[in-house]
């Protein structure tokens, strides 16, 4: 059954008749079982959305099966683009423990893929078979692959975008394996080796790659994410300050040519973020437009600054390994303002707070610790105007409750926008 907010969105976007089925987990589960009686899945739980209004939508799900937890996703297009769905039937698919690899629905036009089948990440099926898994790793690691059985454990999956798994073997092999789509792979590969660690700055070492399969392999680093530590109710300010110091070393690095090409003017980023919010909550459109206009007045960029930034910094991108701070995933590193990373870190914590995973009152102190560590290491005070960058990142992240299928996503999106407004107009 659709929630009121989902029902409103479905009613507005008449060009995508498949939305109603995508957002109704029970109805989709029944449709899958009707078309594939052998399917052994329980109730679906949506956990990821990528929505392009009037064009397409992808929804990822988890489900119980006889063999345990499984994942699948469905995508829909406009009826005029139904040829994209028809192509699915012509592709080869790998069956699995839940009874099917991929199925198509003609009306509304939709395709449903069960892992490891993915329309874009075509080499995921290599993970399912021990020999093909070994061959895949051999391509990435060349002659350093040890003997023995090799298993894998899924860590994160964004359908038709990225897949992350931990690979391990009895001989001591432990890796983090990342699969990319074509357009993301080259930048991620370049960024992974672009920055040399110094001082407190640490990264997971790159162990190898496969250009053909669009895979990067990283040495596994034991540790706990800073987000887990913060959510435990014991944020440990010294760890947050150490993160600020590590970030200062990253910002001393000059961006590569690829990082410079990945730079987008902040004014343009704000417009894109505003359009994403307005697409799911059109009634907020005027408020979003006013905030974006204010950003563009105060945070306009004429050219990329000569600074490398993480580009997507959050507490779950930071691993605490003993006394060391390890920064993960430079996939989106680019040229930019240092304040962007601080703003992203704080905004992600605020989104956690609005989603009920963290006390909102804890965020200012954690952000202050990050700024203190940065100031001590770099001798630069980023606090002036930082509230504006937090607000800009809040607008960028305002769609996260919808994207991650929070049950009250509509109210949370509005609350996040309200806080961004409060920050950007503060002092007027």
N, C-alpha and C positions, 0 to 999 in steps of 0.2 A: 504494500500500500504506500502511495506517495505521501510524503509530508506536505503540509500546506505550502512551504517555501518551494519545494521541488515541483509541486503541481502548478504553482504560478509560473515558474520558469518554463515548464513544458508547454503551458498554454500560450506563452509569448512567442516561443520559437516554433512556429508552424512549419518551417522549412526542414526541421529534423523530427519527423514523426516517431523515430526510434527512441527518443529521449525517455518517453514514458516507460518503455520496457527496460531501458538501461537503469533507471533510478528505482525501479520496483524489483528488489531482489527476489521476492517470493514468486512474482510472475515470471521473471526470467528463468529462475530455477525450474519452474514447472514447464516452461517452453523448451528448455534444454532436454529435460527428461522425456517430453513428448516426441521430440525429433530424434532423440538417441536413447531409447529405452534401456540400453546397457549402461548408461552413465550412472556412476555410483558416487553421487555428490549429495551432501546435505544442504542445509540452508546457506545461501550466499551472504557474504558481508562485504559491502563496498568499502574500499579503503583508499581509492585514488581516482581522480578525475582529471582529464585534460580536455577542455571544452573550447571549441571555436564556434561562436554563435553563428547559426545559419549555415554552417559548413560541415562540421564533424564533431564527434565526441567519443572519447575512450574512457571506459570505466574499468578499473581493476578490482578483483574480488579475491577473498579467501574463502575456503569452504572445507568442511570435513569430508573425508572419503574413507573407504575401508582401510587404506594404507596410512591414514593420518591426515595432517593438514596439507592442502593443496592450493594452488593459485591458478586463476584464469582471468581473462579479460574479454571485453566485448567492445566493438567499435561500430558506429553507425555513421552514415553519410546522408546527404540529401537524395531523394529518389532520382534526380537527374544524374547523380554520380554513382548509380548502382553498379556500373561496370567495375568499380573498384572492389565491390563485394563479390561480384561474379568471378573475379580472378582467383579468389580464395579457393574455389572448388577445383581449379586447375593445378594448384600447387600441391607438392608432396607434404604430408604431415606425419608426425610421429605419434602413434597411439601411446597411451600411458595407463597408469593404474586406475584412472577414473573412466576409461572406456571410450574416449574419443580424442582426436587431435585438434580438429577444427570443424565447425559446422557453419552453414550459412542459413540466413533467413531472408526470404525475398521481400516480404512485406510485414513490417517495415524493413528496409535494407539494413542488414546487420550481419556481422561475422563474430563468432565466439571462438577464442583460442584457449586451449588448455596447455599449461606449461609441459614441456619446454618449447612449444610452438609459439613463434612470435613473427609477425609480418615483417618487421625490420631487423630484429636481432636473429638472423638466420642460423647462426652457429650455436645457439643454445642447445639444440639436440645433442651436440657433441658431449655435453656433460652427462647425459643419461647412460652412456655405455662406457665401461671401464677402458676398453682399447681405444675408442675415439677420444676419450678424456685424456688419456696418456699422450696420444698423438697431438692433441691440441696444446697440451702443456709443453711437449717437446718442441713445438714450433716457437713457443714463447721463451723457453729457457735454454734452447739449443742443447748443448751436451751436458748441462749441469743437472739434468733430471735423474734423481736416484731411482734405484730399483724398488720394487714393492708395490702393494696396493695403494691406490690414491682415491680418497673420498672427497666429497664436497658438502658444504652446508650453506644454504641460501642466507643472505644477509639483508639485501635490499633489492627491490625490483620496481622499475617504472616501465610499464609496457611500452614497447616501440621506442624506447629511449635509452635505458641503461639497466644493467643487471650486475650485482655484486655478490660474490660468494667467497667463503673461506675454503681453501683447499688444503688438505693435510694427508700425510702418508706415514706409515709406520717407521720409516727411516728418518723421521725428523723433519720432513718437508712441511712447511707451513707458509701459505701465501694468501694474500687477498687478491682475488681475480676480478677484473672489471671489464665488462663487455659494453661497447659503445656502438651507436649508429655512426654512419660514415661521416656526417658533417661535424660530429663532436670529437671524433677520435684524434685527428691530427693536432688540434689545439691542446687536448688533454695530454697527448704524448709529448708535445713540445714543452708544456708547462711543467710536467713531471720532472724534467731534468734542467729546467731553466734557472732555478734558484739554488745556490750553494748554501747549505746551513752554516750559520755562524752564531757565536755566543749561545744564548738559550734557545735559538731556533733549531727545531728538529723536524724531519719529515720521515715517513716510512720509505725506506730505500726501494728504488725500482729494481726488480729482479729480471725483467725481460718484457718482451712484447711480441705480438704477431700482427704485422700490417695487414695480412690477408684476412685474418679473422677479426680484426679491430678489437684486440684484447691487450690490456696492460696487466702485468703481474707485479705485485709489491710484496716485499718481505712482511710477514705478519709481525705486528708489534703488540705485545700483551699490555693491557691497561684498561682503564675505565673512562668512558666519555665524561667530559666535564658536565654535560647536561644531566647525566645520571647523578653525579655528585651534588649538583645544585638542587635537583628535584628531591634528593634525600632529606633536604632540610638543613644540610650542613655545607654551605657553599664554599667554605675555606678560602677566605679572601686572599691568602698568599698564593694559592694556585691561580686565581683569576689575575692577580698582579703579575705572576710569571707569564701568563698568556699575553698580557699587555706588553711585556718586555720582548717576548718572542715576536710579536707583531711588529714592534719597532724595527727589529732587524729585517723582517720581510720588506718593510716599506723603504729601507735603504737601497734595495735592489732596483736596478734599472729594468723597465719592462722590455721584453723582446719585441721583435717586429710583429709576431703573431699576437702578442698581448695588446700592442697598439692598435692592430686592426680590429681586435675584439672590443675596443672601447666604443661606448655609445654615449653621446652627450647626455648629461643628467636631465636636461630639460626633456629630451626625447623619452628617457626611461620613465619619467613621471607621467607623461602623456599615455604611454603604453599601460602603465600600472592603473591609471585612472580609467582607461577604457575597459580593462578587465573587471574592475569593480562595478562599473556602470552596466556591464553586460549581464551580470547576475542580479544586480539590484538597481534597475533603471530609476527608481524613485530617489536614489541617492545621487543621481547624475549632476545636479546643479551644485551640490556640496562638493563633490569630487572635482568638478571643473574649477571651482573657486580655490580649492587647496592647490591644485596643479598650477593654476595661474600664479599663486603666491610662491610656490617652489621655483617656478621659472623666472621670477623676478629676483630671487635671492640666491639661487644655487645654479645659475646658468654657467655652462662650460663652453668656452670657445675652442679649446683644444685639449687633448689628454695631458695631464700632468706627468712629469718624468718619474713616476712612482709605480712600482708593482704592488697591487693589492690582491688579497685573497679573492674578493669578488662575491663570496657567498658565505661569509663567516657566521657561524653559530656555535653554541656550546657543544653540539653533537659533532662538530667538525674538529674538536680538540680532544686529544687522548692524553690522559694522565697516566704515565708509565713510570712507576716509582716516583722519583723526584723530577722527572723530565716532562716537558710539555711537547707533544707531537702534534703538528698541524696536519690534517688530512685533506685530501682531495683538492688539489690546485686546478681542478678541471675548468673552473670559471675565472681563474686568475687573469687579470688584465691591467691596463694602465688606468689610473684613477686617483681620486682624492683619498688620503689616509682616513679621513672621517667616515668614508663609506663603510669601511670594515667595522669601526666602532659602532656606527649606527645600525648596521646589520646585526651585530651581536646583541645589542640591547633590544632591537625591535623583535628579534626571534624570542627573546625571553618574555617580552610583553605579550606576544601572541600566545605563548605557553600559559601565561597568567590568565588571559581572557578565555582560554579554553579550559581553565580550571585545573591545570597541571602544576601551578606554581603560585605562591602568594604574590599579588601585584606589588605589595609594599616592599618586597625583597629586591626588586629590580634596580631601583636607584643605587642602592649600596653596592650591588654587584658591578654595575656599570662604573661606579666611582673607583672601585678597586682596579678595574681594567685600565681606566685612564691614569690612575696613580702609577701602575707598573709601566705603562707606556711613557709617561712623563719622566720617570726616574731613569729609564734606559735611553730615551731619545733626546731628553732635554727640551722637548716641545710640548706645549700645552694645547691639546686638541679640544678642550672643553668649550671655548667660545664657538658658537654656532652648532655645537654637537646636537642640540635638541632638534634643529632643523633637519639634520641628517637622520636622526632617529625617526622623525615624522615621515620623511621621504621613504625610508625603508618600511615603515608601518604600512604606508599606502601600497608599496610593492607586495607586501605579505598579507594584505587584507583579504585576499581570496583564498588563503590557505585553509580556513575552516571549511569552505565549500570543496576545495580540491581534495581534502583529506576526509571528507564526509562526516564532519561533526554534526551531531543530530540537531543542534540549534544553530546551524551555520549562518542563517540569515541575520539573526540577532547579534551573533558574535562579529560578523563582518561590519555591521553598523557601529558596534561598540569600538572596534579597532579604528574605524574612520573617525569616530568622535574623539578618540585620544590623539590621533594625528592632528586633527583640527586644533585641539587644545594646545599642543606643543607649538604648532606653526604660528598661531596667533598670540602666543604668550608674550606679554610685554606691550601689546598694542594699547 
